[in-house]
Every structure is written in structure tokens, then in C-alpha cells.
């Protein structure tokens, strides 16, 4: 019986993250960027602690339900996923663009991005963040709830 109690205490004191755990961030702010290179999307960041055990991958879902872009050369925007500041080249990107060079109105074009990313070594924290930028000198705008979900597996 003593051995069982000691093992229980050991597992209770270790800090672990298990497969299936979900981390979540959202923002309701009105945001915009006219950057031509990826910049941080404010509020869409989650940090997975540097625990002694955790899964090696994460399923990342980015939901940008009503972005729009303003510009005069087929305006549009790009949304990317970064892990510890490094954009994941093997991960999907969410892209939208208008089919007219100079649109009469700037309608909303929903973007949902679902992609797998690899996590760093178990004893290193992992910060997963959304990055965004405008294409062809566009200003990208968001004025509704946006979210980032990260599920470990």
C-alpha cells in the first residue's frame, strides 16, 4: 500500500500535458494591418508550458470569420501559424483575395485554417501564434470575434 501512495504522489506532483488537451485564445477587437510581411495578430497567442511530458504535435484551428481587405490591386490577406516565432512553412496558410482589381465594395471573406504543427522538445515551452499580412499593398481588417484553438496529440 505504501508503494501505491508514493507513486500517486509522484504523478500528482509532475506537470504534464496530455493528448487531447485544448488551449484557446480569442479576441473581439477591431484590428487592421497594412504590413507587407507577417506580423503578430494581437490576442491570438497560446503558450503550452514546458512540462516534463507532452504530445509532440498540435492541431491548430484559426477562425477569422469576417475579414476584409482594402486596396487597389486585387486586395487580400494571408494568415499563418508560428511556433516560438517561427512561421511553419509546412503548415497550411489561410489566404483570401478579391477577384476584381479594384472592388466596388469590400465584402467579407471568411477564413478558417486547420493545420498540424510539430511542437519543440518536451522541456521547452511552445508559443503558438497567428501572424497576418496584406498582399499587394492591401490593408487587412477584422472587426468581429476571431479565435485560435490548439489541440495536442
C-alpha positions in Angstrom: 0.0 0.0 0.0 2.9 2.4 0.7 4.3 2.0 -2.8 1.0 2.9 -4.3 0.8 6.1 -2.3 4.3 7.1 -3.3 3.6 6.5 -7.0 0.4 8.5 -6.7 2.2 11.5 -5.1 4.8 11.3 -7.8 2.3 11.6 -10.6 0.3 14.3 -8.8 3.4 16.5 -8.5 4.7 16.1 -12.0 3.4 18.7 -14.5 2.2 17.0 -17.6 0.0 17.9 -20.6 -1.8 15.0 -22.2 -3.1 14.3 -25.7 -6.5 15.9 -26.3 -5.9 18.9 -24.1 -7.1 22.2 -25.8 -5.6 25.7 -25.5 -7.7 28.6 -26.7 -7.5 32.3 -27.3 -9.9 34.8 -28.8 -10.3 38.5 -29.5 -13.3 40.7 -30.3 -11.1 43.8 -31.1 -11.3 45.8 -34.3 -7.8 45.2 -35.9 -6.0 46.1 -39.1 -2.6 45.7 -40.7 -1.1 47.2 -43.8 2.1 45.2 -43.3 3.6 43.5 -46.4 5.3 40.9 -44.2 3.9 38.7 -41.5 3.2 40.4 -38.1 1.7 39.2 -34.9 -2.1 39.0 -34.8 -2.9 40.7 -31.5 -4.7 38.4 -29.0 -4.3 35.1 -30.9 -1.5 33.5 -29.0 -1.4 30.5 -26.7 1.6 29.2 -24.7 2.0 25.5 -23.9 4.2 25.2 -20.8 7.5 23.4 -20.7 6.2 20.3 -19.0 8.1 17.1 -18.5 5.8 15.2 -20.8 3.5 16.3 -23.6 2.5 15.2 -27.1 4.7 16.0 -30.0 2.1 17.6 -32.3 -0.8 20.0 -32.2 -3.8 20.5 -34.4 -4.2 24.3 -34.8 -7.5 25.9 -35.9 -7.6 29.6 -36.7 -11.1 31.1 -37.3 -11.3 34.5 -38.9 -15.0 34.7 -39.8 -15.3 38.1 -41.5 -12.0 39.7 -42.6 -11.9 42.1 -45.5 -9.1 43.9 -47.3 -8.9 47.4 -48.8 -6.7 48.1 -51.8 -6.5 48.8 -55.5 -4.7 45.7 -56.9 -6.7 42.6 -56.1 -6.6 43.2 -52.4 -6.4 40.4 -49.9 -4.7 38.9 -46.8 -2.8 36.0 -45.5 -3.0 34.2 -42.1 -0.1 32.0 -40.9 0.8 29.9 -37.9 4.1 30.4 -36.0 5.6 28.2 -33.3 8.0 30.0 -31.0 8.1 32.9 -33.5 9.0 30.7 -36.5 6.4 30.5 -39.3 5.6 26.9 -40.0 6.4 26.5 -43.7 5.0 23.0 -43.8 1.7 24.2 -42.3 -1.3 25.5 -44.3 -1.9 29.2 -44.8 -5.2 30.9 -44.9 -5.4 33.3 -47.9 -8.2 35.4 -49.3 -8.3 37.8 -52.2 -10.8 39.6 -54.3 -11.4 38.7 -57.9 -11.5 42.4 -59.1 -8.5 44.6 -59.3 -10.4 47.5 -57.7 -13.5 46.1 -56.0 -16.6 48.4 -55.8 -17.2 47.1 -52.3 -15.1 45.1 -49.9 -17.2 42.1 -48.9 -16.2 39.8 -46.0 -14.4 36.6 -47.0 -14.3 34.0 -44.1 -11.0 32.2 -43.4 -10.7 29.1 -41.4 -7.3 27.4 -41.2 -6.8 24.0 -39.8 -3.2 22.6 -39.8 -0.8 20.3 -37.9 2.3 21.7 -36.3 5.2 20.0 -34.6 6.0 21.0 -31.0 9.5 21.6 -29.7 11.2 19.3 -27.2 9.2 18.3 -24.1 11.1 20.6 -21.7 10.7 23.7 -23.8 7.6 26.0 -23.8 5.7 26.3 -27.1 4.1 29.6 -28.0 1.7 29.2 -30.9 0.7 32.4 -32.6 -1.2 33.7 -35.6 0.6 36.0 -38.0 -1.0 38.0 -40.8 -0.3 40.5 -43.6 -1.8 42.2 -46.6 -1.0 41.2 -50.1 -0.3 43.7 -53.0 -0.3 46.8 -50.7 -3.7 45.9 -49.1 -4.9 46.9 -45.6 -6.5 43.9 -44.0 -9.2 44.5 -41.4 -11.1 42.4 -38.8 -13.9 43.7 -36.7 -15.5 40.5 -35.2 -14.6 37.7 -32.9 -11.5 35.7 -34.0 -10.1 32.6 -32.4 -7.2 30.3 -32.1 -7.6 26.7 -30.8 -4.8 24.3 -30.2 -5.4 20.6 -29.5 -2.4 18.4 -28.5 -2.0 14.9 -29.9 
